Amino acid sequence: MISFRRIRNAFVVLLAATLAGCLPTGSSQRDEEKEAHFQTGRARVNGMDYGGAIEAFQKALEVNPHSSAAHFELGWLLADKQPDPAAAIYHYEQYLALRPAADNAETIRQHIFRLKQDLAKAVLPLPATPGVQRQMEQLMETNRRLQVALDELRDECARRGLIPPTNSPSGIVGVPPLSGSAVGPGPQTNAKNSRPAPLTPGVTPPPPLRTHKIQAGETPSAIAKKYNVKLEALMAANPGLNAKRLQVGQTLNVPAS
């Protein structure tokens, strides 16, 4: 008669064998490469159908999510053939997690580092060099001054009811040429080149105007005091002048005192 102990031992052995047959065992990379979708992916790579290869390797991962070989293939395809740096980094890191002692592990880490640099460059703009920054500031200041002069000239044209010409020698379309004054055309004299206008009998000619080139820190009040003229007369001699936006080098008409 079979003893109870022998029956129990036989049952334990049978159970252990059954469990051993059901539990998954670690697969080698060679076994992973035998999977049908993986083989399809390799064939498509050889045929330079990289989009189809990516699709096949993704299906291989659906069959076996732990296929390091499929992760590796997707990593280099998404890094080099159909660039998607973020996805390539993911698959490369999964490959290293599954095969940390792989012979090419260090090379893969270098690829990951390069891909992360590429992502950073795409997101963060490169800093401008000091020389480029200075040039940009100079261009912005020049543009600001030109805009101020343009606004003043337009105001002067509107005040006088003039139609700005379309072929201005000043180089700015629609802006009348400067005649020595930044506030637009107007009575202006030059000691060397000016000639008096012919006099009409019985009409007293207006007193000649002087000019003053604005220096740094000067104000209309200071200029008027310097030439012993009233501030109102100075402003009247320079129509369109904005007292709060004087420019260094700007030429003003100074009326007779």
Residue pairs with C-beta under 8 A, 6 or more apart in sequence:
27 64
27 66
29 68
29 69
29 99
32 38
32 60
32 64
32 67
32 68
32 69
32 70
33 39
33 42
33 69
35 60
35 63
35 64
35 67
35 70
37 56
37 57
37 59
37 60
37 62
37 63
38 56
38 57
38 60
38 67
38 69
38 70
38 73
40 56
41 53
41 54
41 56
41 57
41 60
41 70
41 73
42 53
42 73
44 50
44 52
44 53
44 56
45 53
45 73
45 77
50 77
50 81
50 82
51 82
53 73
53 77
54 74
54 77
54 78
54 82
57 70
57 73
57 74
57 77
58 70
58 74
60 67
60 70
61 67
61 70
61 71
61 74
64 70
66 98
68 94
68 95
68 98
68 99
68 102
71 91
71 92
71 94
71 95
71 98
72 91
72 92
72 95
72 108
74 87
74 88
74 91
75 88
75 91
75 92
75 95
75 108
75 111
76 88
76 111
78 84
78 85
78 87
78 88
78 91
79 85
79 88
79 92
79 111
79 115
85 115
85 116
85 118
85 119
85 122
86 119
88 111
88 115
89 112
89 115
89 116
89 119
92 108
92 111
92 112
92 115
93 112
95 102
95 108
96 102
96 105
96 108
96 109
99 105
102 108
128 136
145 247
146 172
148 245
148 247
149 182
149 247
150 172
150 175
152 182
152 183
152 184
152 240
152 241
152 242
153 164
153 175
153 176
153 183
153 184
154 164
154 175
155 240
156 162
156 183
156 184
156 185
156 186
156 239
156 240
157 163
157 164
157 176
157 184
159 239
159 240
162 176
164 174
164 175
164 176
165 174
165 176
166 173
166 174
168 174
168 175
168 176
168 177
169 177
170 176
170 177
170 178
176 184
176 185
177 185
178 184
178 185
179 185
179 186
179 188
180 188
180 190
180 211
180 251
181 188
181 211
181 238
181 250
181 251
181 252
181 253
182 247
182 250
182 251
183 238
183 239
183 240
183 241
183 250
183 252
184 239
184 240
186 238
186 239
186 253
187 206
187 209
187 253
188 209
188 211
188 253
189 208
189 209
189 210
189 211
196 205
197 205
199 205
207 255
207 256
208 256
209 237
209 253
209 254
209 255
209 256
210 227
210 253
210 254
210 255
210 256
211 251
211 252
211 253
211 254
212 223
212 226
212 227
212 251
212 252
212 254
213 249
213 250
213 251
213 252
214 223
214 246
214 247
214 248
214 249
214 250
214 251
214 252
215 248
216 248
218 246
219 243
219 246
220 231
220 234
220 235
220 241
220 243
220 246
221 231
223 234
223 252
223 254
224 230
224 231
224 233
224 234
227 234
227 254
227 257
228 257
229 254
229 255
229 256
229 257
233 255
234 252
234 254
234 255
235 241
235 243
236 255
237 252
237 253
237 254
237 255
238 252
238 253
241 252
